């Protein structure tokens, strides 16, 4: 889809109180107007921490804020009716609802079971002790508040590969459950960090159990019948066997719709690792460009010392542009979170211009950058911190600029360590643009646009520059940019 823009409509510290689904519905029209095509929603089902759950501590996939479970009916984001309305309103405005799917683990079991386990070395999970021992573990999920509605499936120890907490004896660590699946080994086709990264947290789901495999396929079909679905964001893909998602995505496309948009969180900066995973899933999805995000972080910290000509070095979008979702920030990288690598606010307009005005990749915009957020939390230093993530004022205009002016053939002019330009030639039916950005002092780019633009006058669509630029009789013009800023120059007659 040309011109696609994904908006992540939440952040880790979104306030409790069940307001997010309503906010999605309220903002759908304005998002469609500026050019957002898809909205990534947080996990919609009940987490083990109930009304406080961000959504990644999956408890009951079939409770969309409908049942009194974990101390609440509604989730942190609202009740089922509000979710349905949000998804329907997005669809009514031509926006795809991209749903976060957390299938790696379950948490908050309803009952304990007597289990047999073998200790695994947390630093190298391939090292599993030969001797098994008995203990009690929270591995039985009966969902008493739902009482079998939608699904009667009961999750037991046979549905999981491992656990991290035992009672009688009391012990924490990484434990391989002894069952008939995998001959005592973890799943394959997962990331090789820590030897084998199948196990992440909680009760780790055993995809080799055919009943589990079929239940998760059934849930995908069921969910898509309950709310409007434009696609999925797959959480923790490093920890889930690639063969499962290869099958599951194919099944969803057959059962729901062929054009489902799917992006997987395989959080790895190495292009080779991402390409290998893409091969394992038969190229059926897109992946977040972790390397480019880290480049943005580094560039924002280095200021004028960063060589902007290298900004796309090691970026997944350079290798697989049709499979790359580019991003500046997300809920895991924001300050005080697990993958913190925050991009400094001054650099975000430049970073967003680089992903929104180029044709390569699908850009993902972060809620905190579009609307601004404030929150308080403790950091690794044990102290409380007040965090302010300011609204990036020009971001709505940049999204609109992608829709209106990021058209036609593209020329990247990356010939200066500080000042870059992206030229979009436009088409017979859609206007083009000249985007100029710098991480240094005020600068300019002299660009030959051709005789079709002879004598044309250009304005900065972002409003960072109030002056105008006029091309000469050959269509050559010099486009300025303020220090540490970005300008999107468009023909005055296209406004």
C-alpha positions in Angstrom: 0.0 0.0 0.0 1.7 3.2 -1.2 1.8 5.9 1.4 1.0 3.6 4.3 1.5 5.1 7.8 1.2 3.1 11.0 0.4 4.8 14.2 1.1 3.1 17.5 -1.8 4.4 19.5 -0.6 3.8 23.1 2.6 4.0 25.2 3.7 2.0 28.2 2.4 4.6 30.7 -0.9 5.3 29.1 -3.2 6.2 32.1 -5.5 3.6 33.7 -9.2 4.1 33.7 -10.5 2.5 30.5 -10.2 5.6 28.2 -8.0 4.4 25.3 -10.7 2.7 23.1 -12.8 5.8 23.4 -9.9 8.0 22.4 -9.2 5.9 19.4 -12.8 6.4 18.2 -12.7 10.2 18.9 -9.4 10.7 17.0 -10.1 8.3 14.0 -11.4 11.1 11.7 -8.5 13.4 12.4 -6.0 10.6 11.9 -7.6 9.7 8.5 -7.5 13.4 7.5 -3.7 13.7 8.0 -2.9 10.4 6.4 -2.7 7.7 9.0 -3.7 4.4 7.3 -3.3 1.9 10.1 -3.5 2.1 13.9 -1.6 -0.3 16.1 -3.7 -1.1 19.1 -2.5 -2.5 22.4 -3.4 -6.1 23.5 -7.2 -6.1 23.8 -7.6 -9.1 26.2 -7.4 -9.5 29.9 -4.0 -9.5 31.5 -3.0 -11.1 34.8 -2.8 -7.6 36.4 -6.4 -6.8 35.4 -7.3 -3.2 35.0 -3.6 -2.1 35.4 -2.3 -4.5 32.7 -0.6 -2.9 29.7 -1.5 -6.2 28.0 1.7 -8.2 27.8 0.9 -10.4 30.8 -1.7 -12.4 28.9 -4.3 -14.2 31.0 -7.4 -14.9 28.9 -7.3 -14.3 25.2 -11.1 -14.6 25.0 -11.9 -11.9 27.6 -12.0 -8.6 25.7 -13.2 -6.6 28.7 -16.4 -8.6 29.1 -16.0 -10.8 32.2 -15.3 -10.2 35.8 -11.8 -11.6 36.0 -8.6 -10.4 37.7 -10.6 -7.9 39.7 -12.2 -6.1 36.8 -14.5 -6.4 33.8 -13.0 -3.8 31.6 -9.3 -3.9 30.7 -7.0 -0.9 31.2 -8.2 0.4 27.9 -12.0 0.0 28.2 -14.7 -2.7 27.9 -15.6 -4.9 25.0 -18.2 -2.5 23.7 -15.8 0.4 23.5 -13.2 -1.9 21.8 -15.8 -2.9 19.2 -16.7 0.7 18.6 -13.1 1.8 18.2 -12.3 -0.8 15.6 -15.6 -0.1 13.8 -14.9 3.6 13.8 -11.4 3.1 12.4 -12.8 0.9 9.6 -15.4 3.5 8.8 -12.7 6.0 8.2 -10.6 3.7 6.1 -8.1 2.9 8.8 -6.9 -0.6 9.5 -6.9 -1.8 13.1 -3.6 -3.6 13.8 -4.0 -5.8 16.9 -1.2 -6.7 19.2 -1.1 -10.4 19.7 0.8 -11.9 22.7 1.0 -15.7 22.2 4.3 -16.5 23.8 3.2 -17.0 27.4 0.4 -16.9 29.9 0.4 -15.4 33.4 -1.9 -15.4 36.4 -3.0 -19.1 36.4 -6.1 -20.0 38.4 -4.7 -23.1 40.0 -1.4 -24.9 40.9 -0.5 -28.3 39.6 2.0 -30.9 40.8 4.6 -30.9 38.0 7.9 -32.5 37.1 10.7 -30.1 36.1 14.4 -29.9 35.2 16.5 -26.9 35.9 17.9 -25.0 33.0 20.9 -22.7 33.1 19.4 -19.2 32.8 22.5 -18.0 31.0 22.5 -21.0 28.6 19.1 -22.6 28.3 20.5 -25.5 26.3 22.1 -26.7 29.5 19.3 -28.6 31.2 19.9 -30.9 34.2 19.3 -34.6 33.6 17.6 -35.1 36.9 13.9 -34.1 37.2 12.2 -33.2 40.5 8.6 -32.6 41.6 7.2 -29.2 42.6 4.0 -27.2 42.4 3.6 -24.6 39.6 0.9 -22.2 38.5 0.0 -23.9 35.2 -3.7 -24.5 35.3 -5.9 -21.9 33.6 -9.7 -22.5 33.9 -11.0 -18.9 33.5 -13.8 -19.2 36.1 -15.2 -15.8 35.3 -15.9 -16.7 31.7 -17.3 -20.2 32.5 -16.5 -21.7 29.1 -18.1 -19.0 26.9 -16.4 -18.8 23.5 -14.0 -21.6 24.4 -14.0 -24.5 26.9 -10.3 -25.1 26.5 -8.5 -25.6 29.8 -4.7 -24.9 29.9 -2.6 -27.3 31.9 1.0 -28.1 32.4 0.9 -30.1 29.1 0.3 -26.7 27.3 3.7 -25.2 28.4 7.4 -25.7 27.9 8.7 -24.0 31.0 8.0 -21.9 34.1 10.1 -19.5 36.2 8.5 -20.0 39.7 7.9 -23.1 41.8 6.5 -23.9 45.2 7.2 -26.8 47.5 10.1 -26.5 47.1 10.1 -22.7 46.6 12.5 -21.8 43.8 12.9 -19.2 41.0 14.8 -19.7 37.8 14.2 -21.3 34.4 12.6 -24.8 34.6 11.8 -27.1 31.7 8.5 -28.9 32.3 8.7 -32.6 31.8 6.0 -33.7 29.3 5.7 -35.6 26.1 6.6 -32.7 23.8 10.0 -32.0 22.4 11.8 -34.9 24.2 12.8 -32.5 27.0 14.2 -29.8 24.7 13.0 -26.3 24.0 11.4 -25.3 20.7 13.7 -24.8 17.7 13.5 -21.9 15.2 13.8 -19.4 18.0 16.5 -16.8 18.6 19.8 -18.3 19.8 20.5 -15.7 22.5 21.2 -17.4 25.8 21.6 -20.6 23.8 17.9 -20.9 23.1 15.5 -18.1 23.7 12.3 -20.1 23.6 11.7 -19.3 27.3 11.0 -15.6 28.1 8.6 -15.3 31.1 5.6 -16.8 32.9 4.2 -20.1 31.6 5.8 -20.5 28.2 3.4 -21.9 25.6 4.1 -25.3 24.1 3.3 -24.9 20.4 4.1 -28.5 19.7 1.0 -29.6 21.6 -1.5 -30.0 18.7 -4.4 -29.0 20.9 -2.7 -25.7 21.8 -1.8 -25.1 18.2 -5.4 -25.6 17.1 -6.8 -23.5 19.9 -4.6 -20.5 18.9 -5.8 -20.8 15.3 -9.4 -21.0 16.5 -8.8 -17.9 18.7 -7.5 -16.0 15.7 -10.6 -16.8 13.7 -12.9 -16.0 16.6 -11.2 -12.7 17.4 -11.5 -11.6 13.8 -15.3 -12.3 14.0 -15.6 -10.1 17.1 -13.9 -6.9 15.9 -12.7 -5.3 12.7 -9.2 -6.6 11.9 -6.8 -5.0 9.5 -3.8 -7.0 10.7 -1.6 -8.1 13.6 1.5 -7.0 15.5 3.2 -10.2 16.7 4.8 -9.8 20.1 8.0 -11.5 21.2 8.6 -13.3 17.9 12.2 -14.1 18.9 10.8 -16.5 21.5 8.1 -18.2 19.4 9.1 -20.9 16.8 9.0 -19.5 13.4 7.2 -22.5 12.0 4.2 -21.6 14.2 3.8 -18.1 12.9 4.5 -19.3 9.3 1.5 -21.6 9.7 -0.7 -19.2 11.8 -0.3 -16.2 9.5 -1.1 -18.4 6.4 -4.2 -19.7 8.2 -5.4 -16.2 9.2 -5.0 -15.0 5.6 -7.0 -17.9 4.3 -9.7 -17.6 7.0 -10.0 -13.8 7.5 -8.6 -11.8 4.6 -5.7 -12.2 2.2 -4.3 -8.7 2.6 -3.8 -8.8 6.4 -0.9 -6.6 7.4 1.4 -8.4 9.8 4.5 -7.0 11.6 6.6 -9.1 13.9 8.6 -7.8 16.9 11.8 -9.7 16.2 13.9 -7.2 18.2 17.4 -7.7 16.6 19.7 -5.0 15.1 21.5 -7.5 12.8 20.2 -7.5 9.2 21.4 -11.1 8.8 19.3 -12.3 11.8 16.2 -10.5 10.4 16.7 -11.9 6.9 17.1 -15.4 8.3 13.8 -15.1 10.3 12.1 -13.7 7.2 13.1 -16.8 5.3 11.8 -19.1 8.0 8.3 -17.5 7.8 8.3 -17.6 4.0 8.4 -13.8 3.8 4.8 -13.5 5.0 5.4 -10.5 7.3 7.3 -7.3 8.0 9.8 -6.6 10.7 10.7 -3.6 12.8 13.9 -1.9 11.7 15.8 -2.1 15.0 19.1 -1.0 13.4 17.7 2.2 12.0 16.1 3.0 15.4 19.5 2.6 17.1 21.1 4.9 14.4 18.5 7.5 15.2 19.3 7.2 19.0 23.0 7.5 18.3 22.6 10.5 16.0 20.4 12.3 18.4 23.0 11.8 21.2 26.0 12.8 19.0 24.5 16.0 17.6 26.6 17.7 15.0 29.4 15.1 15.4 27.3 12.4 13.7 27.9 11.8 10.0 24.4 11.8 8.5 25.6 10.1 5.4 25.7 6.9 7.4 22.2 7.1 8.9 21.0 4.1 6.9 24.1 2.0 7.4 23.0 -1.4 8.9 19.3 -0.5 8.5 17.0 -3.4 7.6 15.1 -1.0 5.2 18.2 -0.9 3.0 18.2 -4.7 2.6 14.5 -5.5 2.5 12.5 -2.3 2.0 9.3 -4.1 1.3 9.5 -6.0 4.6 10.7 -3.2 6.9 8.6 -1.2 9.4 10.7 1.9 10.3 10.3 3.6 13.6 11.7 6.4 15.7 10.4 5.3 19.1 8.0 2.8 20.7 6.6 1.6 24.1 9.7 -0.5 24.8 12.3 2.1 23.8 10.8 5.1 25.6 12.6 6.3 28.8 12.6 3.9 31.8 11.5 0.9 29.7 13.3 -2.4 29.0 14.8 -1.5 25.6 15.3 2.1 26.4 17.2 3.9 23.6 15.3 7.1 23.5 15.8 9.5 20.6 16.3 13.1 21.7 13.3 15.4 20.9 15.4 17.8 18.8 16.3 15.0 16.3 12.8 13.4 16.0 11.6 15.8 13.2 14.7 14.8 11.2 14.2 11.1 11.9 10.5 11.2 11.1 11.2 13.0 7.8 13.7 10.3 6.9 11.0 7.5 7.3 8.0 9.4 6.1 9.3 11.2 3.0 11.1 8.2 1.5 9.3 5.4 -0.4 11.3 2.6 1.3 9.7 1.0 4.3 6.5 1.4 6.2 6.8 4.2 8.8 5.5 3.7 12.3 4.6 6.8 14.3 4.5 6.8 18.2 1.6 8.1 20.2 3.9 9.9 22.6 5.5 11.9 19.7 2.2 12.8 18.1 0.4 13.9 21.3 3.1 14.3 24.0 3.0 12.4 27.3 4.2 12.8 30.9 4.7 10.1 33.5 6.6 9.0 36.6 8.4 5.8 37.2 11.5 4.3 38.9 14.6 3.7 36.9 17.4 1.2 37.1 19.1 3.5 39.7 16.2 2.9 42.1 15.1 6.5 42.0 11.8 8.0 40.8 12.0 10.0 37.6 9.5 12.5 36.1 9.6 12.0 32.3 8.3 14.5 29.7 8.1 13.3 26.1 7.1 16.5 24.3 4.7 16.6 21.3 6.7 16.9 18.1 4.9 19.9 16.7 5.6 19.3 13.0 4.7 15.6 13.1 1.1 15.9 11.9 2.3 18.0 9.0 5.0 15.5 8.2 2.4 12.7 8.0 0.2 14.9 5.8 3.3 15.6 3.7 3.8 11.9 3.1 0.2 11.6 1.9 0.3 14.7 -0.4 3.9 15.2 -1.5 5.9 11.9 -1.1 5.1 10.9 -4.7 7.0 9.8 -7.7 10.7 8.8 -8.3 13.0 9.4 -5.4 16.6 10.8 -5.3 18.5 10.7 -2.1 21.2 13.4 -1.9 23.4 12.2 0.9 26.6 14.0 -0.1 27.3 16.0 3.0 28.0 14.8 6.6 25.4 17.1 8.0 22.9 18.2 5.3 20.8 15.6 3.4 18.0 16.0 0.8 15.3 13.7 -0.4 13.8 14.6 -3.7 10.4 13.2 -4.8 9.7 14.0 -8.4 5.9 13.7 -8.2 3.7 12.1 -10.9 1.2 13.4 -13.4 -1.5 13.3 -10.8 0.4 13.9 -7.5 2.8 16.6 -6.4 6.4 16.0 -5.4 8.7 17.6 -2.8 12.2 18.4 -1.7 13.0 17.5 1.9 16.1 19.1 3.4 17.4 18.4 6.9 20.5 19.0 8.9 22.0 18.1 12.2 24.3 21.0 12.1 24.2 24.7 11.3 21.8 26.4 8.9 22.4 24.9 5.5 21.1 24.6 1.9 21.0 22.2 -1.0 21.2 23.3 -4.7 19.0 20.9 -6.7 18.2 20.6 -10.4 14.6 19.7 -10.7 14.3 20.1 -14.4 12.6 22.4 -16.9 9.1 21.4 -15.8 9.8 23.4 -12.6 11.3 26.5 -14.4 10.2 29.6 -12.5 8.2 27.7 -10.0 7.9 29.1 -6.4 8.3 26.7 -3.4 7.2 27.0 0.2 8.2 25.0 3.3 5.1 22.9 4.0 6.2 22.5 7.6 6.4 26.3 8.2 9.9 26.2 9.6 11.0 28.7 6.9 8.8 31.6 6.0 10.7 32.6 2.9 10.1 31.3 -0.6 12.3 29.7 -3.1 12.1 30.3 -6.9 13.6 28.0 -9.4 15.6 29.5 -12.4 14.7 29.0 -16.0 16.3 25.6 -16.0 14.5 24.4 -12.9 17.4 24.8 -10.6 16.9 26.1 -7.0 18.6 26.4 -3.7 16.6 25.1 -0.8 17.6 26.2 2.8 17.0 24.6 6.1 17.4 26.0 9.6 20.0 24.7 12.0 19.2 21.2 13.5 15.9 21.2 11.6 14.0 20.0 8.5 12.0 21.6 5.8 9.7 20.1 3.2 9.6 22.3 0.1 6.6 22.0 -2.2 5.4 24.0 -5.1 3.2 26.9 -4.1 0.6 25.9 -6.7 0.3 22.5 -5.1 -0.9 23.8 -1.8 
